[in-house]
Amino acid sequence: MNTNSHDDDTLREILMEDEKEVSKSIRKKSCLVRILFLLIFLLVTTLGYIFAQQYLLDLEAEAIVRAARTATAVEKSKTEMTIETPDIQQQETGEPIETPSPLPTQDPVLNRTATIAVQLTDVAAFQVTATAEP
């Protein structure tokens, strides 16, 4: 019986050593896997940030272009209206008649769009101006 208990103790020690070796190898692999997952997460996050910034810059550029188009369209319509109105009235009556001032638009959305367009045009013009570096 003495030999059986000695053999059992020896087997237990061998099993415990094997478990320690297995757990060490698993820990080393898990550390590498954790680092790999962390690097992949950082890469995906960085690329997502870059794509989001690019999308926002594209939207801003499109807004500047649309604001410039809107501003030039509004200016053209005002000049066409002031040029055409006096000629027509003078031809009909022969006497100069005051031209009525244009009425403000009744549509608040159109009014707000025109205001934003002018503001964006001013911002774009400000960004284009060159300043002397200190």
C-alpha positions in Angstrom: 0.0 0.0 0.0 2.9 2.2 0.7 4.0 2.1 -2.9 0.5 2.9 -4.2 0.3 6.1 -2.2 3.8 7.1 -3.3 2.8 6.5 -6.9 -0.4 8.5 -6.5 1.6 11.4 -5.1 4.1 11.3 -7.9 1.3 11.2 -10.5 -0.4 14.2 -8.8 2.9 16.2 -8.9 3.3 15.4 -12.6 -0.2 16.4 -13.4 0.2 19.7 -11.4 3.4 20.5 -13.3 1.7 19.7 -16.6 -1.2 22.0 -15.7 1.2 24.8 -14.8 3.0 24.5 -18.2 -0.3 24.5 -20.1 -1.6 27.5 -18.2 1.6 29.4 -18.9 1.4 28.7 -22.6 -2.3 29.7 -22.7 -1.5 33.0 -20.9 1.3 33.8 -23.4 -1.0 33.2 -26.3 -3.8 35.2 -24.7 -1.5 38.1 -24.2 -0.6 38.1 -27.9 -4.2 37.7 -28.9 -5.2 40.6 -26.6 -2.6 42.8 -28.2 -3.7 41.8 -31.7 -7.3 42.6 -30.9 -6.3 45.9 -29.4 -4.3 46.8 -32.5 -7.3 45.8 -34.8 -9.6 47.9 -32.6 -7.3 50.9 -32.8 -7.0 50.5 -36.5 -10.7 50.3 -37.1 -11.3 53.3 -34.8 -8.7 55.4 -36.5 -10.0 54.6 -40.0 -13.6 55.3 -38.8 -12.5 58.7 -37.5 -10.7 59.5 -40.8 -13.7 58.6 -42.9 -16.0 60.6 -40.7 -13.8 63.7 -40.9 -13.6 63.3 -44.7 -17.4 63.0 -44.9 -17.8 66.2 -42.9 -15.2 68.1 -45.0 -17.1 67.0 -48.2 -20.3 68.3 -46.7 -18.7 71.6 -45.8 -17.2 72.0 -49.3 -20.6 71.2 -50.9 -22.3 73.8 -48.6 -19.7 76.5 -49.6 -20.3 75.8 -53.3 -24.1 75.8 -52.9 -23.9 79.1 -50.9 -21.8 80.7 -53.6 -24.3 79.6 -56.3 -27.2 80.8 -54.3 -25.6 84.2 -53.6 -24.7 84.7 -57.3 -28.2 83.7 -58.3 -29.8 86.2 -55.9 -27.5 88.9 -57.1 -28.3 88.2 -60.7 -32.0 88.2 -60.1 -31.8 91.6 -58.3 -29.8 93.2 -61.1 -32.1 91.8 -63.7 -35.1 93.2 -61.8 -33.7 96.7 -61.4 -32.5 96.9 -65.0 -35.8 95.7 -66.6 -38.2 97.7 -64.4 -37.3 101.3 -65.2 -37.1 100.8 -68.9 -40.6 99.3 -69.1 -42.2 102.0 -67.0 -40.5 104.8 -68.8 -41.7 103.5 -72.2 -45.3 103.2 -71.1 -45.8 106.6 -69.5 -42.9 108.7 -70.8 -42.3 110.0 -67.3 -39.9 108.4 -64.8 -41.8 106.6 -62.1 -40.3 105.3 -58.8 -39.8 101.7 -58.7 -41.3 99.9 -55.8 -38.8 98.3 -53.4 -38.9 94.5 -53.5 -41.1 93.1 -50.9 -39.6 90.7 -48.4 -40.3 87.1 -49.1 -43.2 85.6 -47.3 -41.7 82.2 -47.2 -39.6 81.9 -44.0 -37.7 78.8 -45.3 -36.5 80.8 -48.4 -35.6 83.7 -46.3 -33.6 81.6 -43.9 -31.9 79.8 -46.8 -30.8 83.1 -48.3 -29.5 84.3 -44.9 -27.5 81.1 -44.4 -26.2 81.4 -48.0 -24.9 84.9 -47.4 -23.3 83.9 -44.1 -21.5 80.9 -45.7 -20.3 83.0 -48.6 -18.8 85.5 -46.1 -17.2 82.6 -44.2 -15.8 81.2 -47.4 -14.4 84.6 -48.4 -12.8 85.0 -45.0 -11.2 81.6 -45.2 -9.7 82.4 -48.7 -8.1 85.7 -47.5 -4.4 85.4 -46.9 -2.9 86.8 -43.7 0.7 87.6 -42.9 2.3 85.0 -40.7 3.9 86.3 -37.5 
